[in-house]
Amino acid sequence: NIKRVMPNKTAAKKFMIKSEIQRQRNKAIKTKVRNLAKATTLAAGKEEGMKALKEFEKYGMSSVSKGVFHINTIARKISRLYARVKQLNA
C-alpha cells in the first residue's frame, strides 16, 4: 500500500491531482490494449483476426504517442500477434 500524504504547497497539491488523473488514464489505456490483444488471439478466422489486429495496431501506436508504452513494446506485441494471426486457418 502506498501511503497517501497531503502536500503542504499548492504546486505539490496540483501535481498530486495531475498524477492521479494520468494514472487513471494510463490504466484505462493499458486495459484497452490488453483487451484488444486478447480479442486478436481469440479471433475465429483469419479475416476477423486481421481486423482485430489492425485495431490493436492503431490503438497501440496512439498509446505510444501518449507515452503510455514504449515503441518497442508495442512493436514486439504487434509482431507476435501478426505471427499468431498468420497461423489461423493455415
Backbone as numpy.savetxt, mean C-alpha at the origin, in Angstrom:
# Nx Ny Nz CAx CAy CAz Cx Cy Cz
3.08 -0.90 23.99 2.26 0.29 23.99 3.12 1.54 23.99
2.68 2.49 23.18 3.40 3.76 23.11 2.82 4.68 24.18
3.69 5.29 24.94 3.25 6.20 25.98 2.92 7.54 25.34
1.68 7.95 25.44 1.25 9.23 24.86 1.46 10.35 25.88
2.19 11.37 25.48 2.48 12.50 26.35 1.99 13.75 25.66
1.29 14.59 26.38 0.84 15.84 25.80 2.01 16.81 25.74
2.27 17.36 24.56 3.39 18.30 24.43 3.05 19.65 25.06
4.09 20.40 25.38 3.90 21.70 26.01 3.82 22.84 25.00
4.55 22.71 23.92 4.60 23.80 22.94 3.55 23.63 21.87
3.12 24.75 21.30 2.09 24.74 20.27 2.55 24.00 19.03
3.78 24.23 18.61 4.31 23.57 17.42 4.36 22.05 17.62
4.71 21.63 18.81 4.77 20.20 19.11 3.38 19.58 19.08
2.37 20.32 19.55 0.99 19.84 19.51 0.53 19.68 18.06
0.87 20.68 17.24 0.50 20.63 15.82 1.17 19.43 15.14
2.44 19.21 15.47 3.17 18.10 14.85 2.58 16.77 15.28
2.12 16.68 16.53 1.52 15.45 17.03 0.22 15.14 16.27
-0.58 16.18 16.04 -1.82 16.01 15.29 -1.51 15.59 13.86
-0.54 16.26 13.25 -0.13 15.96 11.88 0.38 14.51 11.77
1.16 14.08 12.74 1.70 12.73 12.74 0.59 11.69 12.82
-0.41 11.96 13.63 -1.53 11.03 13.76 -2.33 10.92 12.47
-2.54 12.05 11.82 -3.27 12.06 10.54 -2.49 11.26 9.49
-1.16 11.48 9.43 -0.31 10.76 8.48 -0.30 9.26 8.78
-0.28 8.91 10.07 -0.27 7.50 10.45 -1.53 6.80 9.98
-2.66 7.45 10.17 -3.93 6.87 9.74 -4.01 6.76 8.22
-3.52 7.78 7.51 -3.52 7.74 6.05 -2.63 6.62 5.54
-1.42 6.50 6.11 -0.49 5.46 5.69 -1.06 4.07 5.96
-1.73 3.92 7.10 -2.32 2.63 7.45 -3.40 2.25 6.44
-4.22 3.21 6.05 -5.29 2.94 5.08 -4.71 2.57 3.72
-3.67 3.27 3.31 -3.03 2.99 2.01 -2.39 1.61 2.02
-1.68 1.27 3.09 -1.04 -0.04 3.18 -2.06 -1.16 3.16
-3.18 -0.96 3.84 -4.24 -1.96 3.86 -4.81 -2.16 2.47
-5.04 -1.06 1.74 -5.60 -1.19 0.40 -4.62 -1.89 -0.54
-3.34 -1.58 -0.43 -2.33 -2.24 -1.26 -2.31 -3.73 -0.97
-2.37 -4.09 0.32 -2.39 -5.50 0.71 -3.62 -6.21 0.13
-4.79 -5.56 0.21 -6.03 -6.15 -0.30 -5.99 -6.30 -1.82
-5.43 -5.33 -2.52 -5.32 -5.43 -3.97 -4.37 -6.55 -4.38
-3.29 -6.73 -3.63 -2.36 -7.82 -3.92 -3.05 -9.17 -3.71
-3.83 -9.26 -2.64 -4.55 -10.49 -2.36 -5.58 -10.78 -3.45
-6.27 -9.73 -3.92 -7.26 -9.90 -4.99 -6.60 -10.40 -6.26
-5.38 -9.96 -6.50 -4.65 -10.42 -7.69 -4.30 -11.90 -7.57
-3.86 -12.32 -6.40 -3.47 -13.72 -6.23 -4.68 -14.64 -6.22
-5.83 -14.16 -5.80 -7.03 -14.99 -5.73 -7.86 -14.94 -7.00
-7.37 -14.28 -8.03 -8.13 -14.15 -9.28 -8.37 -15.51 -9.91
-9.56 -15.65 -10.51 -9.95 -16.94 -11.10 -9.21 -17.22 -12.41
-9.20 -16.23 -13.30 -8.58 -16.43 -14.61 -7.49 -15.43 -14.88
-6.87 -15.59 -16.04 -5.76 -14.71 -16.41 -6.23 -13.28 -16.65
-7.39 -13.11 -17.33 -7.90 -11.76 -17.61 -8.26 -11.03 -16.32
-8.93 -11.76 -15.43 -9.30 -11.16 -14.14 -8.05 -10.81 -13.33
-7.06 -11.69 -13.39 -5.80 -11.44 -12.69 -5.07 -10.23 -13.22
-5.03 -10.10 -14.55 -4.35 -8.94 -15.14 -5.07 -7.65 -14.80
-6.40 -7.70 -14.78 -7.18 -6.50 -14.43 -6.87 -6.07 -12.99
-6.85 -7.05 -12.08 -6.54 -6.76 -10.68 -5.10 -6.28 -10.54
-4.20 -6.86 -11.33 -2.80 -6.48 -11.26 -2.58 -5.04 -11.74
-3.28 -4.66 -12.80 -3.16 -3.28 -13.30 -3.64 -2.29 -12.24
-4.73 -2.64 -11.55 -5.23 -1.76 -10.49 -4.22 -1.69 -9.35
-3.63 -2.85 -9.00 -2.60 -2.87 -7.95 -1.41 -2.01 -8.34
-0.99 -2.14 -9.60 0.17 -1.39 -10.08 -0.09 0.11 -10.00
-1.26 0.53 -10.43 -1.60 1.96 -10.42 -1.64 2.50 -8.99
-2.33 1.79 -8.11 -2.46 2.25 -6.73 -1.13 2.15 -5.99
-0.36 1.09 -6.29 0.95 0.93 -5.65 1.90 2.05 -5.99
1.93 2.43 -7.26 2.82 3.52 -7.67 2.37 4.86 -7.09
1.07 5.05 -6.93 0.62 6.30 -6.32 1.01 6.32 -4.84
1.02 5.15 -4.19 1.45 5.10 -2.79 2.95 5.38 -2.67
3.71 5.04 -3.71 5.15 5.37 -3.72 5.32 6.88 -3.79
4.53 7.52 -4.64 4.67 8.97 -4.79 4.22 9.71 -3.53
3.36 9.09 -2.74 2.94 9.69 -1.46 3.93 9.41 -0.34
4.91 8.56 -0.61 5.96 8.29 0.37 5.61 7.19 1.36
4.59 6.40 1.07 4.20 5.33 1.98 5.11 4.11 1.79
5.41 3.77 0.54 6.27 2.64 0.22 7.49 3.13 -0.55
8.56 2.35 -0.49 9.72 2.61 -1.32 9.45 2.03 -2.71
10.00 2.63 -3.72 9.77 2.21 -5.11 10.18 0.75 -5.32
11.29 0.34 -4.70 11.76 -1.04 -4.89 10.80 -2.05 -4.29
10.15 -1.69 -3.21 9.20 -2.60 -2.56 8.02 -2.89 -3.48
7.45 -1.83 -4.05 6.30 -2.00 -4.94 6.74 -2.69 -6.23
7.92 -2.35 -6.74 8.42 -2.99 -7.96 8.60 -4.49 -7.75
9.10 -4.87 -6.58 9.27 -6.29 -6.26 7.93 -7.00 -6.19
6.95 -6.36 -5.54 5.62 -6.96 -5.42 4.97 -7.11 -6.80
5.10 -6.09 -7.64 4.52 -6.14 -8.98 5.16 -7.27 -9.79
6.48 -7.40 -9.69 7.19 -8.43 -10.42 6.71 -9.82 -10.01
6.58 -10.03 -8.72 6.14 -11.33 -8.22 4.70 -11.62 -8.62
3.86 -10.58 -8.59 2.46 -10.78 -8.98 2.33 -11.07 -10.47
3.16 -10.41 -11.30 3.16 -10.70 -12.73 3.49 -12.18 -12.98
4.49 -12.68 -12.26 4.88 -14.09 -12.40 3.75 -15.02 -11.99
3.06 -14.64 -10.93 1.96 -15.47 -10.44 0.77 -15.46 -11.39
0.46 -14.28 -11.95 -0.66 -14.16 -12.90 -0.33 -14.92 -14.18
0.95 -14.89 -14.56 1.38 -15.58 -15.76 1.14 -17.09 -15.66
1.23 -17.62 -14.43 1.04 -19.05 -14.22 -0.43 -19.46 -14.24
-1.35 -18.48 -14.08 -2.77 -18.81 -14.07 -3.19 -19.38 -15.42
-3.91 -20.48 -15.37 -4.43 -21.14 -16.59 -3.33 -21.45 -17.59
-2.12 -21.70 -17.11 -1.03 -22.00 -18.04 -0.75 -23.49 -18.09
